Amino acid sequence: MIDRYDWPGGHEALWRFGPDTGPVVLLILPPFEEANRTRTFAVGLLRALADRGIAGMLPDLPGQGKARWPPMR
């Protein structure tokens, strides 16, 4: 499920996997180009955990992926 979270500069996308209760794994992708290479692996890992009843979250941080944030000055 695609959700969102709020921060002082706006809001960003947040992927949720698995149940709504119980333990939750928060997976943060590495910065820059490495994030693009590991996103598929991260989603596969979170889906596998969800199949075992462990929830997961993969946030789109400001400055990564397709996040929207004001340009730096």
Secondary structure, 3 states (H helix, E strand, C coil): CEEEEEECCEEEEEEEECCCCCCEEECCCCCCHHHHHHHHHHHHHHHHHHHCCCEEEEECCCCCCCCCCCCCC
